[in-house]
Amino acid sequence: MTEQPDPLWDPQQSGDETLARLTSLLGRYRHVPAPERVWSAGPPIVPRRRTRRAVIASAVALAACMVAVAVWVPWRLHWDERRQWAVDADAGSLPATLGVGNMLTTSAGESATVRVARIGRIDVLPGTRIRLLDTRGGHHRLELLEGRVRARIWAPPGYFGIAAGASETVDLGCEFEMSRNPQGEGAIHVTSGWIMHRVDGQETLVPAGSRLDFDAARSGIPLSTMSSPAFRAAVQRLDLAMAEGRRPPGAEEAVVREATASDSFALLSLLTRYPTLASGPVYPKLATLLDLPVDAPHRDAWSRGSMHAMNLWWERIPRPPKAWWLNWQDAFR
């Protein structure tokens, strides 16, 4: 049987009058590919069953990871009370562990790494004396008697702290270096995260990229490592004068004259510690650096010590992250 040509499927064949009229009307919508167009095969069709298996396998793997994390994090944060810390030393004269009440001393040519329970480590540099004060789940405290240490901690804020005489440095999830001399004077340099320094009821926040000097009685103003020597000197002079109840002429102007964008946190800390400075040139300088208006009612409230007024500007500064676990890389360093 021979098939007859059908003009409905073969454009070369002439059709009846009705088909010719429809062809003419619909011709404007005809698609004519470019001569150089090369048609390629479409993407391979994945069998539905295989796709479903892949989705199920991914869900199972994700659930397994979540269960592993849910088990691992509590295990890492748990620590039996008074359990000793492991010590990795480059000298055989140093102990292998550090217990509560015990001291670790490195000579001029010795150094050691102390494991802070399971939440981090402390590098004890040469010529350093430390003492373990307390250790248990959620609370680990060390004392730096003299020398220099580097701490790297991955734990919720407040789990770890270093005492230095009457002061205490509390980790808020970070990495920092701390030094102290026999006279009780020292410094803290925060390289990531935040710390809180407490002394005699005074609390000072110190962010990454800042240095804080302290002594046996008080702490200074946190200063950026990018601050100029002139700005650091001006802030220190004003801080000491205000602590003694003095407000020397020209001291605030010197601070403002040397301040740059990197000094915003130092100015904010200075105004928070001494609210009366808001009536002087420091307040408008900080407003300029934070791109905020100089608001008279707000300025007056600040100078009277209003915490609400201070918090409005503190909210302009990135604060310590509540989701400390997002810095999960620190757990494996």
C-alpha positions in Angstrom: 0.0 0.0 0.0 1.4 3.4 -1.1 0.8 6.4 1.1 -0.5 9.5 -0.6 1.3 12.8 0.0 -0.4 14.8 2.7 -0.1 18.6 2.4 -0.9 19.0 6.1 2.5 17.4 6.9 4.4 18.3 3.7 4.7 22.0 3.0 5.8 21.3 -0.6 2.4 19.8 -1.4 -0.4 22.1 -2.4 -3.6 21.8 -0.4 -7.2 22.9 -0.8 -8.3 26.5 -0.5 -9.0 26.3 3.2 -5.5 25.0 4.0 -3.9 27.6 1.9 -5.8 30.4 3.7 -4.8 29.0 7.1 -1.2 28.7 6.0 -1.2 32.3 4.9 -2.7 33.5 8.2 -0.3 31.5 10.4 2.8 32.1 8.3 3.8 35.2 10.4 4.3 32.9 13.4 6.5 30.4 11.6 9.9 29.8 13.1 12.8 29.7 10.7 16.1 28.8 12.4 19.3 30.6 11.3 21.4 28.6 8.7 24.3 28.4 11.1 22.2 27.0 14.0 23.3 23.6 15.1 20.8 21.6 17.0 22.1 19.6 19.9 20.5 16.9 21.8 18.7 18.0 25.0 20.0 17.1 28.5 19.7 13.5 29.3 16.6 12.5 31.1 17.4 11.2 34.6 15.1 8.4 35.6 12.7 9.5 38.2 13.6 6.6 40.5 17.3 7.5 40.4 16.5 11.2 41.3 14.4 10.1 44.2 17.2 7.8 45.5 19.7 10.7 45.3 17.4 13.0 47.3 16.9 10.3 50.0 20.6 9.7 50.2 21.3 13.4 50.6 18.7 13.7 53.3 20.1 10.7 55.2 23.7 12.1 55.0 22.5 15.5 56.3 20.6 14.0 59.2 23.7 11.9 60.1 25.8 15.0 60.1 23.3 16.9 62.3 23.2 14.0 64.8 27.0 13.8 64.8 27.3 17.6 65.6 24.6 17.3 68.2 26.6 14.6 70.0 30.1 16.1 69.4 29.4 19.7 70.6 28.1 18.7 74.1 31.0 16.2 74.4 33.5 19.0 73.6 32.0 21.4 76.1 31.7 18.9 78.9 34.6 18.6 81.4 34.8 16.8 84.7 35.4 19.1 87.7 39.2 19.5 88.6 40.2 17.2 85.7 43.8 17.9 84.7 44.7 19.7 81.5 47.2 18.1 79.0 50.5 19.9 78.5 52.6 19.6 75.3 56.1 20.8 76.0 59.3 21.1 74.1 61.3 20.4 77.3 61.3 17.3 79.4 61.5 19.3 82.6 57.9 20.5 82.2 55.0 18.4 83.5 52.7 16.5 81.2 49.5 17.7 82.9 48.4 20.8 84.8 46.0 20.4 87.8 43.9 22.8 89.8 46.2 24.8 92.1 49.4 23.8 90.3 51.8 26.1 88.5 53.5 25.9 85.2 56.7 27.8 84.7 58.7 28.1 81.5 62.3 29.2 81.5 63.9 31.6 79.0 64.4 28.8 76.5 61.2 26.8 77.1 57.7 27.0 75.8 54.6 24.8 76.1 51.1 24.3 74.8 48.3 23.7 77.3 45.0 22.1 76.2 42.1 24.1 77.8 39.9 21.1 78.5 38.5 20.4 75.0 37.6 24.0 74.1 41.0 25.4 73.0 44.6 25.8 73.8 47.1 28.2 75.3 50.6 28.7 74.1 52.8 29.5 77.0 55.8 31.5 75.8 59.3 31.5 77.4 59.7 33.2 80.8 56.1 32.7 81.9 54.3 31.5 85.0 50.7 30.4 85.0 48.4 28.7 87.6 45.2 26.7 87.0 42.6 28.2 89.3 39.4 26.2 88.3 38.2 23.9 85.6 34.7 22.3 85.1 32.1 22.2 82.4 31.3 25.8 81.4 33.9 27.4 83.7 37.7 27.4 83.2 40.0 29.9 84.9 43.7 30.4 84.7 46.0 33.0 86.4 48.8 34.7 84.6 51.4 35.6 87.2 54.0 37.0 84.7 55.1 36.4 81.1 53.1 36.0 77.9 50.5 33.6 76.6 48.4 33.2 73.5 44.9 31.8 73.8 42.6 30.3 71.1 39.2 29.3 72.4 36.1 27.9 70.7 33.3 27.9 73.3 30.3 30.0 74.4 31.2 33.4 75.9 32.4 33.3 79.5 33.6 29.7 79.5 37.2 30.7 79.7 39.0 33.5 81.5 42.5 34.6 82.6 43.0 36.3 86.0 45.8 38.8 86.4 45.8 40.1 90.0 42.5 42.0 90.6 41.6 41.9 86.9 40.1 39.2 84.8 40.0 38.8 81.0 37.0 36.9 79.8 36.9 35.2 76.4 33.9 35.9 74.3 34.9 33.4 71.6 38.2 34.6 70.2 42.0 34.5 69.9 44.1 36.9 71.9 47.6 37.4 73.3 48.2 38.6 76.9 51.3 39.7 78.8 52.0 40.8 82.3 55.1 41.9 84.2 55.9 41.3 87.9 54.6 44.8 88.7 51.1 43.8 87.5 51.3 45.9 84.3 50.3 44.2 81.1 48.6 44.3 77.7 46.0 42.3 75.7 46.0 42.1 71.9 42.9 40.6 70.4 43.5 39.1 67.0 40.0 37.7 66.4 36.6 37.9 68.1 36.1 39.8 71.4 37.2 39.8 75.1 35.8 41.5 78.2 38.3 42.9 80.7 37.1 43.4 84.2 38.8 45.2 87.1 37.3 46.8 90.2 33.7 46.7 88.8 34.8 48.3 85.5 34.1 46.3 82.3 35.8 47.0 79.0 35.0 45.4 75.7 37.9 44.9 73.3 37.3 43.8 69.7 39.7 42.2 67.2 42.4 44.4 66.0 42.7 46.3 69.3 45.1 46.5 72.2 44.2 47.2 75.8 46.8 48.2 78.4 46.1 47.5 82.1 47.8 47.6 85.5 47.1 46.3 89.0 44.3 48.8 89.6 42.6 49.7 86.2 42.4 49.1 82.5 43.0 51.7 79.8 40.9 52.5 76.7 41.0 49.9 73.9 43.0 51.3 71.0 43.2 50.1 67.4 46.5 48.7 66.3 46.1 51.2 63.4 45.9 54.2 65.7 48.7 56.7 65.4 51.2 57.1 68.3 49.9 60.7 68.8 46.3 59.5 69.2 47.3 56.8 71.6 49.3 59.3 73.7 46.4 61.8 73.7 43.8 59.2 74.7 46.0 57.9 77.5 46.6 61.4 78.9 42.9 62.2 78.8 41.9 58.8 80.3 44.3 59.2 83.3 43.2 62.8 83.9 39.5 61.9 83.9 40.2 59.0 86.2 41.7 61.4 88.7 38.7 63.8 88.4 40.5 66.3 86.2 39.5 67.7 82.8 42.6 69.5 81.6 42.1 72.2 78.9 43.1 71.1 75.4 43.2 67.4 76.2 40.0 66.6 74.4 40.9 68.8 71.4 44.2 66.8 71.1 42.3 63.5 71.0 39.9 64.8 68.3 42.7 66.3 66.2 44.5 63.0 66.0 41.4 60.7 65.6 40.8 58.9 62.3 38.1 56.4 61.1 39.9 53.5 62.8 39.6 55.2 66.2 35.8 55.2 66.4 35.7 52.3 68.9 38.2 54.1 71.2 36.2 57.3 71.1 33.0 55.4 71.9 34.7 53.6 74.8 36.0 56.9 76.1 32.6 58.6 76.0 31.0 55.6 77.7 33.5 55.5 80.5 33.3 59.3 81.0 29.8 60.5 79.9 30.5 64.1 80.8 32.9 64.3 77.8 29.8 64.3 75.6 29.5 68.0 76.3 32.9 68.6 74.6 34.4 68.0 71.1 34.7 64.2 71.3 30.9 63.7 70.8 30.6 65.6 67.5 33.8 64.0 66.2 32.4 60.5 66.9 29.1 61.5 65.3 31.0 62.4 62.1 33.0 59.2 62.1 29.7 57.1 62.6 27.9 59.3 60.0 25.3 60.3 62.7 23.7 63.7 63.3 24.7 65.8 66.3 21.4 65.6 68.2 21.1 68.1 71.1 18.6 66.0 73.2 20.6 62.8 72.7 23.9 64.6 73.5 22.4 66.0 76.7 21.1 62.6 77.7 24.5 61.0 77.1 26.2 63.6 79.2 23.8 62.8 82.0 24.8 59.1 81.8 21.7 57.7 79.9 22.4 54.1 79.0 19.6 54.3 76.4 21.4 57.2 74.6 24.7 55.3 74.7 23.2 52.1 73.3 21.8 53.9 70.3 25.3 54.5 69.2 26.7 51.2 70.4 24.3 49.5 68.0 26.3 51.1 65.2 29.3 49.1 66.2 29.5 45.3 65.2 29.1 43.5 68.5 30.3 40.0 69.6 28.3 37.3 67.6 25.8 35.4 69.6 26.1 32.5 67.2 29.6 31.6 68.4 29.4 28.2 66.9 29.5 29.7 63.4 33.3 30.1 63.9 33.6 26.3 63.7 37.0 26.5 62.1 38.5 27.6 65.4 37.6 24.3 66.9 40.1 22.5 64.7 43.1 24.9 64.9 
